[in-house]
Amino acid sequence: MNVSSGIVCVVAVAGLSLLSIGSSVFAGNSQSAVRPSIPSPEEMAQDIARYSRQALRHGRPQESPKEVRRDGVYLLLSFSLPNDTLKDYLREAKLLGAKVLLRGLVQDSFKVTQERIKHLLFTGDHPDDSLLVGIGIDPVIYRTVGAGEVPALVFVKDEKFLVASGGASVAHLLTLLSKEQAGVMPWIEWFERRHRGFLQGGPTEEAPPQVPTIGQSVKVQGDARGADIAERDMIDVMKERLAKADWPDIQRRSGDALKRQFAKGPGLALPHAEEARVVLVDPTVEYPEDIKDPTTNTVLIKSGTKINPFDKVRWIRTLVFFDGTSSSQVGWVQQYLKEHDPKFVKLIISDGDVQKVMEQLHQRVYWANPLLVSRMGVGAVPSIVSQLGRHLRVEEVAIHE
């Protein structure tokens, strides 16, 4: 197992997420033999499913991401605990199915935190499988439950919580919680069965109980005090760094980086059209499986259905793909804009400095990307893409350099 990738698998910063949003563009089969590959029907079906889920969420109350992310069972720990003690708690957390959370970074450093976790989980180049439990950094939950020591066992349901803290085993912390909330008893019994199975060669595969319904939030303190938390609250650390940041310098460097990126261009380097020709692209998509509403399981599109978007919509824009590094192609686009209404023309460069080309043409210019080029069936530049009935008409224009 690669050490660095292994660490990435088990370390996550809670609350940090990336949403990849695709572009809604057409796909289909071209009559041209030479062109970029067209996405498969399976890929298109996945796109439509994602777009359907996004569209269906509009107009109805959405679940709070905070609630969805918080509900569950957590064990709050800190590197203030000795390594051998931490390993014991990690094993218990794995048996319980609890996620381990830290309040912040060791010495306020991702690198140091990663090294400490690696040292904890690995013996040489090999990880100890009994310790491989999800580890995250989440200062919000520490604040929510008012955790001031570790270990602390936390149940969260619908923004209410049960928390037991103190120098004790996970089993004892469960017992403390069961005295306050009878719904924790199934967890105690299940955890005991898991532990017996582990001693006999491996935990059982029995599913865990449901997180109990919590009437009101409860905090329980064990007889023995727990350890202080070594890691600083990550929210405080971030606030300090933001207050100390040289924002004018950051803005300048960000602007410089953006300018360099614009100057670099998309760099697709599509071939220049050698002869004039017209290619028709069929945007019809056939869906290999049912597309369903994820909330009601209602079938939106049946498997085998073929859909051509041009049966429902009329595309009034024209896309002009060209090489922004070619003076002859830029000159050709200038002439094209004089002969056509610029309001209905969208300029897309396959290569070149966006800012420079916009200044030359006095019109907004966009970057091409491999997905757009592929779905439009563009194989060479310059190309003019427009609607022709139920097809995309891709006209390649030969220009003498």
BELZI-V478975 format. One record per residue. D_FIRST is the distance of its C-alpha to the first C-alpha in Angstrom with 1 decimal. Layout:
BEGIN
d_first->{D_FIRST D_FIRST}
END
This chain:
BEGIN
d_first->{0.0 3.8 6.1 8.8 7.8 6.8 10.2 11.9 11.2 13.0 15.5 18.4 21.9 24.3 27.0 25.3 25.3 25.7 28.1 28.0 31.6 32.4 35.8 38.3 39.3 40.6 39.0 40.6 41.6 43.5 46.2 44.9 43.1 41.3 39.4 35.8 34.1 35.1 32.6 32.4 34.4 31.3 30.2 33.8 33.9 30.9 32.7 35.9 34.2 32.8 36.2 38.0 36.1 36.9 40.5 41.0 40.0 42.9 46.0 44.6 43.3 39.6 37.4 36.5 32.9 33.2 34.3 31.6 28.9 30.5 31.4 29.2 28.3 26.8 26.4 27.3 25.8 25.9 24.6 28.1 27.2 26.1 22.4 23.2 25.2 22.6 20.1 23.0 23.6 20.0 20.2 23.6 22.6 19.9 22.7 25.2 23.1 23.9 22.2 22.0 23.9 24.6 27.9 26.7 24.6 24.5 27.2 27.3 24.3 21.1 19.5 20.8 19.7 16.1 16.2 17.9 15.5 12.6 15.0 15.9 12.7 10.8 12.3 11.4 7.7 7.2 8.3 11.7 11.9 15.5 15.1 12.9 16.0 17.1 18.2 20.7 23.5 26.9 30.1 32.2 31.7 32.5 35.7 36.5 36.5 37.8 35.1 36.1 34.1 31.0 29.9 31.4 30.8 31.8 32.8 33.7 35.8 37.9 37.9 39.1 37.1 37.2 35.8 36.0 35.1 35.6 34.3 33.6 31.0 29.8 32.1 35.0 34.4 34.4 37.7 39.2 38.4 39.8 43.2 43.3 42.0 42.5 39.8 37.1 38.3 36.4 33.2 34.3 35.0 31.8 29.7 31.6 30.9 27.1 27.3 29.4 27.0 24.1 26.3 27.0 23.4 22.0 23.4 25.7 24.9 28.2 28.2 29.0 32.5 33.6 33.6 37.3 40.0 40.9 44.5 44.3 41.7 41.7 40.4 40.5 40.3 39.5 41.8 39.4 38.4 34.8 33.1 33.8 31.2 29.9 28.5 31.3 31.9 29.9 32.9 35.1 32.8 32.7 36.5 37.1 35.0 36.9 40.2 39.5 38.2 40.4 40.8 43.2 40.8 37.8 40.1 41.1 37.7 36.6 39.7 39.1 35.6 37.0 39.7 37.4 35.4 38.6 39.9 36.8 37.3 35.2 35.2 35.2 37.7 39.3 41.9 45.5 47.8 50.0 52.4 53.5 52.3 51.6 48.7 48.7 45.4 45.5 43.5 43.8 40.6 40.2 37.9 36.1 35.7 37.5 37.0 37.6 38.5 35.4 37.8 40.5 38.8 41.9 41.5 42.1 41.7 41.9 39.7 41.6 43.4 44.2 44.8 46.3 46.4 49.6 51.4 51.3 51.1 52.9 50.9 53.3 51.1 50.6 47.4 47.9 44.8 45.5 44.2 44.9 44.8 47.7 51.1 52.8 50.6 51.0 54.7 54.7 53.0 55.8 58.4 56.6 56.7 60.4 61.1 59.0 58.7 55.7 55.2 53.9 51.8 48.2 47.0 43.4 42.3 39.6 39.6 41.4 42.3 42.9 45.2 47.2 47.7 48.8 51.3 52.6 53.0 53.8 51.6 48.2 45.5 42.1 38.9 37.9 34.3 32.8 33.1 36.7 37.7 36.2 37.9 41.1 41.0 41.7 41.4 43.4 45.2 47.6 47.5 49.5 48.0 50.4 51.3 53.5 54.4 51.3 49.3 47.8 50.0 48.1 50.6 49.5 52.0 52.7 53.6 55.0 53.1}
END
